[in-house]
Every structure is written in C-alpha cells, then in structure tokens.
Amino acid sequence: MKFHGIAASFALAGTFLVAPAMAQTAAAPVSVENAWVRAPVAGQKATGAFMRITAKTDQRLVRADSPVAGVTEVHEMAMDGNVMRMRAIPALDVPAGKPVELKPGSYHVMLMDLKAPLEKGTNVPLTLVFQDPKGVQSELQLQVPVTDQPPAAKMRH
C-alpha cells in the first residue's frame, strides 16, 4: 500500500487562507475552515492536522500529501470497549452541505515520519485530494498554521 503525505501550514492575516470564500475558485468543490497542525513536542516525529471541511457536492477525501511528512494518512479515532483506537481509513465521506470536523479524538490527518521539526508559527503545505461520485478528482492546496491550539478565528479556503 502506498502512503501519501499530508501537511499543514500557518496562514498569515491577509493571505489566501484567511480570505473568505473569495479565495476559492468557482470550481472548488470544497471549502476548509479553521485548519491547524498541532505543534509537536521536541523530538516527536508525528502530529495531527485538523480542520472543518464543507463540500458543495458529495465528495470523498481520498488522499492528502505534504512534503514535510514521510507518511500522511487520514485517521479515525474511536472507542473499542474502554480503549481509544486510532486507525488509517482509505477515504472520508464529505456529504454536500454537511460540515465534517477533523478534530482531536476523532477524524484527523496524521503526519508521520516528520522530515524536520515543525515550529509553532510556521506554515506547512498540505494538498487534499477529493473525489466526486463520478470518480473525478480535484485538489485543494493549503498552507496550514502550526500551533498548540485550534485557531479562534475562522480561516477559510
């Protein structure tokens, strides 16, 4: 099985990530809000990326890529009895008009085998690949902030 990388990066005020829907192209099938990557502890080689994804039409998140991680996977965390388990999933459904939250303790993008430390306040490139019911794929390229907590203000792409 081939794994693809996902990464996130810090969006500064005034950049295309902070701008509202105007930053989107007319053909963009999804929007992303409040994207962030948890700043890893020194020496840690993995972290998570979180965001809210809303689709205009039914979509599936089928892949994510980033140059900062050797392995990137879409993960699900769920209770198995009294044990919280995390596992990679092949795709995540994003139904039209229904926001899907990627958040700690739930769905998230796992960035593993980090190639360099991710410093708080930096930007990490992240490409999300979506597929519609007809099999047509589209990419959404992001710059996601590295921080130790979720952003307070909405950031939209």
Secondary structure as GFF3:
##gff-version 3
##sequence-region A 1 157
A	DSSP	three_ten_helix	21	23	.	.	.	ID=ss1
A	DSSP	beta_strand	30	38	.	.	.	ID=ss2
A	DSSP	beta_strand	46	55	.	.	.	ID=ss3
A	DSSP	beta_strand	59	65	.	.	.	ID=ss4
A	DSSP	beta_strand	69	80	.	.	.	ID=ss5
A	DSSP	beta_strand	83	88	.	.	.	ID=ss6
A	DSSP	beta_strand	92	94	.	.	.	ID=ss7
A	DSSP	beta_strand	100	102	.	.	.	ID=ss8
A	DSSP	beta_strand	108	114	.	.	.	ID=ss9
A	DSSP	beta_strand	123	131	.	.	.	ID=ss10
A	DSSP	beta_strand	137	147	.	.	.	ID=ss11
###
